[in-house]
Amino acid sequence: MTDKERKGRLGEDYTADFLIKKGCKIIARNYRKPCGEIDILAESGDKLLIVEVKTRKANSLVSGVEAVGYRKKGRIIAAAECYFADNGLELQPRYDIAEVTVTSGDEPRIIDFKYYKDAFDTTGYETQF
């Protein structure tokens, strides 16, 4: 596993644990289709949380939220549409972003975590920034 993959996995694991502690049920991780990928799918009440996790080293030039551009959002939305079509769910989608900041080095540690609920809608437009 590369350094980048290790840091990404750390961020995704931390986010999944965060969601579980908030009472969510993790349905899938790293759901992939040709049109896009979703890091975490979780159920919370009548919502299906579609979570993009961005893990960054401290002092990165671009924040995790800024790294989820319009094109990336489109791919996430397309993958979510495939998931709903494949699974026939009656839940409402909610697009969230988790921003995880880690230390550099061989043994990365999480030094900051921000979770943005309802970060964008099905058109890809930001809803809270």
N, C-alpha and C positions, 0 to 999 in steps of 0.2 A: 504494500500500500504506500503510495506516495505521501509526501508531507501535506500536500494540498488535500488529498483524499482523507487523510487522518484528521485534519482540522475540520473539514466538512462534516465528517461522521460525528465528531465531537459536538459540533453545533446542532446537528440534527437530533442526536441522542438527548442533548440537554433540552431542546425544544419539545421533544416528545414527552420527556419526564415532566416538564412544566405543564403541558396540556393535561396529562394524566392527573397531576396534583390539583388541577382546576376542575376535575370531574369529567373530562372528555374521554371518549373511547377512541383509541387509535384504530382506524379501519385498514389503512395501508400506508406503506412507506415506499418512496421511490417508484411510484406508479408511472410507467413509461408507455407511450404510444408514439407512432411516427410523427404525430403533430406536436408533441411536447411531453413534458414531464412534470410531475407534482411531487414535491419532497415529502409532505405529510398530508394525509386525509384523516380527519377526525370528526367524530359525531359529538355534537353538544346540543342537547335538546332537540329542537326541530331544524337545526342547522347542520350543514356539512361544511366543516372548515377545510379550506383548501389553502395550505400553508406553504409559502416559499421561505426557505431558510437561507440566509446569506451570512456566511461566516467570514470575518475579515480580521487581519492583524491590526493591532493598535496603530494609530496614525496613518491608516490607509488614505489614499487621496480621494476615494469615492466611498461613501457610506453604503451600507447594505441596502437601505431603502432606495438610494439613488441608482444602485446597480440593477434594480428591477425596472428596466425601461419599458416603453410601449410595446416593443417587439416581444420581449420576454413575457409580459403580461398576456399578450395575444396567444402565445404558445401555452401558457398555463390555463387560460380560459378554454382553449380548444381541447386540451387534455381533460379538463373537467367535464366538458360536454360529452366526450367519449366515455368517461367514467359513468356519468348519469345514464347514457344510452345503454351501456353494457350491463348496468346493475339495476335499472328501473327504480331508483330511489325517489321518494317523495319529499326529501329534505330541501331546504332553501340553501343555496350556496352562499358562503361568505369567504371572501378572499383576504387572507391575512399575510403579514410579512413578519418574520422573526429576524432580528439583527443581532448577531452574536459576535463579540469582539474577543479575540484570543491573543495570548502572548506568542512571541516568536520562539523558535528553538525546537529541540527534539521532543520535549514533553510539553505541548501547549496546554495552557490553563485558560479558563474563561474568566475574563476580567470585567465584562459588561454584557448585559442582555436587555434588549428592548423588544417589546411585542406590540405590533400595530394591528389592532382589530379592524376589520372592514377597511383595509388599506386601499382597495380599488374595487370597482364594480365590474359587471359583465361587459361593459364597453371598454374597459381598460383605463378609465379615468380615475384618478385619485379621489378618494372621498374624504380624506381628513388632513391633507397637508397644505 
